[in-house]
Amino acid sequence: EPEEVKDEIDSPVFGNIFHETIEKLYEPLVGKVVNKTDLETIKKDKVRIENEIRKSIGRNYFKYKEPFKKTVKLEGKTVLIFENTKTFLNRLLEIDMEAAPFTLESLEEKYVSQLNVPLNNDSATINIGGKIDRVDRINGKLRVLDYKTGFVDKFSFRTIDELFEQDVEKPKKEILQALYYTLILKDKKGGNENYQPAVYSLRRFFDENHSPEIKWNNKDFSFREVEEEFVAHLKSLFTEIFSESTEFYQTPHERICQYCAYNKICQRY
C-alpha cells in the first residue's frame, strides 16, 4: 500500500500512534519488575507523555522523517488523536497499576518459529512469526498481551473449531491471533511456562470489571490444554493457503470489502 497522509483518523493510524507511544514510555522498564510507583511516575510526567504522543503523530500521521524538520502542529483531527491517545494511555497506566507488580519481559519484539505442514503430497517447513505487543510475567503466568484499538466483541471461545470458521461475518480473529502469538512465544521460550493469552481492548478499558485474559468456555485455561488441537487446525489452514489446488473466492460479506486495500484488484468496488 502506498504511504500517504490520511484525510481521516483510521484505526491503523491511531493504533500505530498508541502502540509507539506506549513502547517509548515503557521501554526503560523492560527486563525489570514494574511496581505501582514506577507507573505513577510515568503518569505524573505529563510533559513526557504529551511529547511522545506529538512525536508519534509526526511519524505516523504526517509521515515526518526524523529528525523532524517541522514542528508537530496539532489542529483539527490531530487534536482529537492527541486527546484520545492521552485518555487511553492514562487508563492503561491505571489498569497496569492495579495489576502491578509484574515483570516486563518484552515490548514490540519479533518472534519467529517454524511449522511443518503437509503440502501437495509432500511436506514443507513454513516460517511463522509476528511482533508481540507485550510479554509480561504476572501471577506466575507468562502473559502474551496484544493491544487492540478496534472493538473486541468476545474474550471467550467454546471450541478451537470456531476460531477457524470461514465466511463468518464476525470471526473471533483477536482470540485466534492471541493464541497464535502464544504458540510462537512458547516455541521460543519452551514448554515449562504457564502461558496466558490476553487482549487489551481500548474500547473496553472503561468497562466495569475489565479483564483482558482470554477464556475457554468463560473459564481460565492453560495453553497446553488446547495446543495440540490448535496446531492441527493451523497446519490445515496453511496447507489450504499454499495448496496448488485451492481456489480463492470473494467474501460473501461485502461490508468487509469497504476497508480492504485490495478491493480494486478483485473489482468488487
N, C-alpha and C positions, 0 to 999 in steps of 0.2 A: 504494500500500500504506500502511496506517496505521502511524505510528511507534509503537513500543512497546518496553518493556524486555523483552529476551529472557529466557526461562527457561533457555535453554541457550546454549552458545557455538556459534553457527553460523558458517559460513565467511565470509559477507559482513561480519558484525560484526568478526570477527578481522581480516579483510582491511582494513577501514576503519581500524582501530586501527593496524595495521602501516604502511599507506600514509601515514597522517597523521604518525606519529612520525618516519618516515624523512624526510618532507618538512620537518619542523621542524628536524631535526638537520642536513640537507644544505643548507637554504635559504641560509645565508651563503656557500656555495661556488659558487652559480650564476654562470656567466659567467667563472669562474676555472679555472686549471689546478690540478687536485687532485693533490697529491703524497701519498706514503705517510705522511709526518709529519702532514699535515692530518687524515688518517683515524685515525692513532694518538692524536692529541689528543682527538678525539671519543670514541674507545673508552675512553680513560682517565678521562674525565669521567663517572663512574658516577652521580653525583648528578643531572647534567643529563639523562642518558638516562632514569633512573627517574622524574624529574619529568615529562618529556614523555610517557612511557607512561601515567602516572597521569592526566594531563590528558586524554589521548586516550580513555582508558577512561571518564572522566567524561562526555565529549561523546558518544561513540558507543555506550556500553553503558547508562549511567544516564540519558542524554539531558539532562544538566545544561546550562543556558543560561549563557553567560559574561556577566559574571564569576560564577564558581561561588559559590553561597550555602551550599553544603555541602562538607565535606571529602570527597575521594575516598577512601573507606574500602575497603580491599581485604580480602575474605573469601570463602571458598568458591571459586566459579567464577572470580571476578575475580583471585584469586591465581594461578590456572592461566593465565589470559590474560596477566597481567603477566609471569610467568616465561617463558612460551612466546615472547612478543614480545621479551623481552630476549635469549633464546637465539638467535633468528633474526636479530635486529639485530646482535649481536656477530659472527655468522657472515657476514652480509652485509658488514660492515666488513672482515673478514679477506679475503673474496673480492675486494673492491674494492682492498685494499692490494696484493694480488698483481697486479692489473690496472693499477694506477697506474704512471705519471701518465696522466691523461685530463682533457679539458676538459668541465666540466658545462654543457651548453647550456641545458637547461630541466628543470623539475620540475612534474609535475601541471598541465601547461599545456594549454589547449584549443586545438585546431587545427580549422579549418573549410575545406572545399573544396566543389566542385560537380561533379556528374556529369550529363551529358546522356544520357538514355535513351529508346529507342523505347517509346511507350506509347499504347495504344488507337488505332492507325493514325495516330499523330502522334508528337511528341517532347516531352519535359518535362525541365526542369532541376531536379535534386534536390540539396538541401543534404546533404552528408555531413560527418561530423566525429567528434571524440572527444577525451577527455582522455588524453594520453600520459603515463604514469608518469614517464618519464625519457628524455632525449636526451643522449647524451654523444659526444664525438669521441675515438676511440681507434684507434691503429694505422692512421691515415689513413682511417678509416671513420667515418661518422655513424651511431651505433648507436641504434636505436629499441628501448627497453627496457621490457618490461612485467613487473610483479611479479605472481606467481600464488601464492596461499596454498593452493589446491587442488592435487591431484595432476596433474602433466602427464605423460602417458604417452609421447608421441613428440615429438622435436625435429627430425625429418626428414620430408620428404614426397617422393613419387615423381613425382606429376603435379599440376597445378593442378585437374584434374577431381575428384580425390579430396577436395580441400578443400571442394568444393561439393556433395558427395554428400548426398542427403537420406535420412532414415529409417535411418541407421546408428546403432547404439547408442552407439558411442564416436567421434563426429566429431572431427576434428583442429581444433577450434574455436580453440585457443590459437594455432596456426600461422596460421589464417585471420585472426584478429584482429591478429596481429603484422604480416602483410603489408598488411592494410587500413590500419593506422596508418602504415606506411611509405609507402604511396601518398599519404595525406593530408599527411604531412610533406614529401614530395617536391614536391607541388603548391605547398606554401608556400615551400620553400627553393630549388627549381629542380632541374634535372636534371643538374647538373655534379658533384654529390656522389656518393660511393660509399656507398650505404645498406646497413646491416646490421640486419635484424630479429633480435631476441633476446628470450628469456624468462628471467626469474629465478624459478625454481620453488623455493619454500621447502622443499618436501619432497624436493628433490634437492640441497639445499645441502651435505649431508654425504656425498654420493656421491663415490667416488674418481674423479678426472679429470672433475670437474664442468665442463660447457661450456654456456653459455646461448645460443650462436648457433644460429639456425635453419639447417638444412642442406637441400640439394636432392640427393636420392639419396646422402645421407651425405657430401656434399662442399660446400665453400664456394661461394657464388654471388653474383652481383651482382643487385640487384633489377631492374635494367633488362632482364635476360635473361628474366624472367617477366612483366614489367609488362603488355605488350600482351594476353597471354592472360588474365591476372588481371583486368584491367579489363573485358574482354569478358564473362567469367563474372559479374563483379559487376553489370554492366549488365543481363544476363539475369535475375539474381536480383531486382533492383529492379523490372524490368518485370513479373515474376511477382507480386511483392508488391502492386504498385499497380494491376495489371490488373483491370478490372471483371469479367472472366470467370473469374478464378482462384477455385477452390473450396478452402477450407481444411478440413483434417481432423485428427483426433486422432493423436498419435504412436502407433505400434504398441508402443512401449517404455514400459509402464506405470510402471516404476521411476522414470522421469524425472518423472512427474506428482506423486510424493510431495513433491517440492521446489518445485513450481510454485505461485506465489502466486495463480494464477487457475484452479486446478483446480475451484473451486466453480462457475465460470461454465460450463465445458464439462460439468459434472456427472459427471465420471468418479469423483470421490470425494465 
